[in-house]
């Protein structure tokens, strides 16, 4: 019984540390213009990906026929 309590206690402690670390990390904002542009581009690309790769579009078309898939390979 004590082994189970130790296991759950250690897992809870690790989980708490991860939550604190992630919340602390995400609270910092980018201050430079380049960083803001990178964040804006990543946010825009994530929105395009959510639209292009949702369940309806993925199951009703070929994955390589979407515009965003072709654009991503041309850019990189």
C-alpha positions in Angstrom: 0.0 0.0 0.0 2.8 2.4 0.8 4.5 1.6 -2.5 1.3 2.7 -4.4 1.1 5.9 -2.3 4.8 6.6 -3.1 4.2 6.0 -6.8 1.2 8.3 -7.0 2.9 10.9 -4.9 5.9 11.0 -7.2 3.8 11.0 -10.3 1.7 13.9 -8.9 4.9 15.8 -7.9 6.3 15.4 -11.4 3.0 16.4 -13.0 2.9 19.5 -10.8 6.5 20.5 -11.7 5.6 20.1 -15.4 2.5 22.3 -15.1 4.5 25.0 -13.3 7.3 24.8 -15.9 4.9 25.1 -18.8 2.8 27.9 -17.3 6.0 29.8 -16.5 7.4 29.3 -19.9 4.3 30.4 -21.8 3.9 33.6 -19.8 6.9 35.2 -21.4 6.2 37.3 -24.5 8.4 37.9 -27.4 9.7 41.5 -27.4 11.5 41.8 -30.7 9.8 42.5 -34.0 11.3 39.4 -35.6 10.0 37.2 -32.8 6.5 38.7 -33.2 6.6 38.1 -36.9 7.7 34.5 -36.4 4.9 34.0 -33.9 2.3 35.6 -36.2 3.4 33.4 -39.1 3.3 30.3 -37.0 -0.2 31.2 -35.7 -1.4 31.8 -39.3 0.1 28.5 -40.5 -1.5 26.7 -37.6 -4.9 28.2 -38.5 -4.5 27.2 -42.2 -3.5 23.6 -41.1 -6.5 23.3 -38.8 -8.8 24.2 -41.8 -6.9 22.1 -44.4 -6.4 19.0 -42.3 -9.8 18.7 -40.5 -11.6 15.4 -40.6 -13.9 16.3 -43.5 -11.2 17.6 -45.8 -8.8 14.7 -45.0 -11.3 12.0 -45.6 -12.8 13.4 -48.7 -9.7 14.2 -50.7 -6.2 13.0 -51.4 -3.7 14.5 -48.8 -1.3 15.7 -51.5 -4.0 17.6 -53.4 -4.5 20.3 -50.8 -2.9 23.7 -51.5 -1.2 24.0 -48.1 0.7 20.7 -48.6 2.1 21.9 -51.9 2.9 25.4 -50.6 4.7 24.0 -47.6 7.1 21.9 -49.7 7.8 24.8 -52.1 8.7 27.1 -49.3 11.0 24.9 -47.4 
